[in-house]
């Protein structure tokens, strides 16, 4: 039953993204766009998380979600998985509004925030996890965020890189609120995963994003 939540999200992402690939009006109507959101179109805060820039972007996010989500579901259950997913999606877009809120033309798409939140939750819950059998989960998570920094600075695509960090914060905070014992049992990991988040805010404050 609980894994059905994961498949429902993947199917929704695929169907809505392909609708966007083939319908530019639909794509423009529901992508994340600062000016439209500030004008009252709050639905974009959620709908943009189900659109993607292209098939590769969609595949990367869904494969990543499929790889990490079962850990969160196993440890916390399906409803908590959904809470982290949508909470991270919203956190991601809220951070984007904070950083890009004065740029009325800024737009982005992708489940990046939600997926990054699930990555952070999974790593916190199961530090021993490995990706592809040899990459430690925490290394993957940090590299994922470093890629996000590169994307934010390059500004050469329509992917919501800023949302990665908001999503990481969402997944990080919600997981620790649900499992505060991790602060004692996995203290070192909790600190390590906080480092790239801190770096982001330092860079933002220095105007390097």
Secondary structure as the mmCIF struct_conf table of DSSP 4:
data_model
#
loop_
_struct_conf.conf_type_id
_struct_conf.id
_struct_conf.beg_label_comp_id
_struct_conf.beg_label_asym_id
_struct_conf.beg_label_seq_id
_struct_conf.end_label_comp_id
_struct_conf.end_label_asym_id
_struct_conf.end_label_seq_id
HELX_RH_AL_P HELX_RH_AL_P1 UNK A 2 UNK A 22
HELX_RH_AL_P HELX_RH_AL_P2 UNK A 24 UNK A 30
BEND BEND1 UNK A 31 UNK A 31
STRN STRN1 UNK A 32 UNK A 33
HELX_RH_AL_P HELX_RH_AL_P3 UNK A 34 UNK A 38
TURN_TY1_P TURN_TY1_P1 UNK A 39 UNK A 40
TURN_TY1_P TURN_TY1_P2 UNK A 42 UNK A 43
HELX_RH_AL_P HELX_RH_AL_P4 UNK A 44 UNK A 47
HELX_RH_3T_P HELX_RH_3T_P1 UNK A 48 UNK A 50
BEND BEND2 UNK A 53 UNK A 54
HELX_RH_AL_P HELX_RH_AL_P5 UNK A 55 UNK A 76
HELX_RH_AL_P HELX_RH_AL_P6 UNK A 78 UNK A 100
TURN_TY1_P TURN_TY1_P3 UNK A 101 UNK A 102
TURN_TY1_P TURN_TY1_P4 UNK A 104 UNK A 105
STRN STRN2 UNK A 107 UNK A 108
STRN STRN3 UNK A 109 UNK A 109
BEND BEND3 UNK A 111 UNK A 111
HELX_RH_AL_P HELX_RH_AL_P7 UNK A 112 UNK A 125
TURN_TY1_P TURN_TY1_P5 UNK A 127 UNK A 128
STRN STRN4 UNK A 130 UNK A 131
TURN_TY1_P TURN_TY1_P6 UNK A 132 UNK A 134
STRN STRN5 UNK A 135 UNK A 136
HELX_RH_AL_P HELX_RH_AL_P8 UNK A 137 UNK A 154
BEND BEND4 UNK A 157 UNK A 158
STRN STRN6 UNK A 159 UNK A 159
HELX_RH_AL_P HELX_RH_AL_P9 UNK A 161 UNK A 178
TURN_TY1_P TURN_TY1_P7 UNK A 180 UNK A 181
HELX_RH_AL_P HELX_RH_AL_P10 UNK A 182 UNK A 185
TURN_TY1_P TURN_TY1_P8 UNK A 186 UNK A 186
HELX_RH_AL_P HELX_RH_AL_P11 UNK A 187 UNK A 205
TURN_TY1_P TURN_TY1_P9 UNK A 206 UNK A 207
#
